Amino acid sequence: MSAEEMKRKARAFVLIETKPGKEKEVMEKLLKYEEVKEVHIYSGEMDLIAVLETEREMLVPSSKKVADLVIDKIQSIKEIQDTETIIPTYSKTKWLERV
């Protein structure tokens, strides 16, 4: 993804607590959503971290698009117990150009 493409995208990170033993099942369900680009299982208070990416728009704030996705889709997955959403206010990314 080029630097120009990144400027048109908004990213968010969702920390997810699942019911015990349901991490992989939730991971597969999350990956069905177009906006979910990555899902990682990790050890900690929560079980998963999902990386979301939405298109930036003039009339709809990125934070609203992320909130709608989390509330309407992600939190509706019955194996999820809790979520915490992180929307960066400023980011820098080092990308390698793909050949």
N, C-alpha and C positions, 0 to 999 in steps of 0.2 A: 504494500500500500504506500503510495507516495505521500509526501508531506502535504501536498495540496488536498488530497483526498481526506487526510486526517483532519484538516481544518473544517471540513463539512460534516464531521461526525462528532457526536457527543458520547463519552464513555461513562459508565457507572459500574460500581462493584457492589454485588449483593452477597452479604454473608448469610448463610442459611443453616438453620438447625433442623435436622430431620428426626423422624422417629427412629429409635435404635435399629440398626441393621438395614436401613432404607436408603443409604447414601447413593449407591450405584443406581438404584431404581429412579431416584429423583434426578440424578445426573442425566440419565437417558431422556427423561421427560423434558428437562430444561433445554437440552440440545435440539429439540424439535422446534423451538421458537427461533425464528430468523434473527431476532435481535440478540440472542445469546450466542456469543462468539467463542467462549471458553468456559469450562467448568472444572474446578480442581477440588479434590477431597484433601483435607488437611487435618492435623491433630490440633485441637484447641477447644475453646468454648463452643464454637460453632463447628459445623461439619464440612460445609462446602463454601467455595467462593465462586460466584458466577460473574463473568465479565460481559457487560451489556454494551451494545453500540447502537445508537439511533442517529437518524439524519437530523441535522440542525435545520430548523425552519424559522422563518421570520415571525409568524403569527402564533406558534405554539412553543412555549419555552421547553427546552430540553428536559428540565426537571419534571415538568408535567408529563411528558411522554414516558419518562422513566417511572414515575409514580404510577401512572396508569398501567404500565406493563407489570410492575411488581404487584399492585393490588388486584388487578383483574385476572392476570394469568398465573404468575408465580405463586402468590399466596393461596390460590385456589387448588394447588396440588395437595391432596389430602395427607400425604406423608411428610409435609413440611409443618414444623411446629412454630418456628419463629424466623424472622428475617431482620436484617439491618442493612440499609442502603447507604452507600457512600458515593456522593457525586462530587468529584474534584472541582475546586474553584479555579485552580491553575495547574497545568501539567506541562511537562517537557518529556519528550520521548525520543529515544535514539533508535532509529529504524535502519535496518540493513535493506538495501535494494535487492529484491528477488530477481534472479536471472531466469 
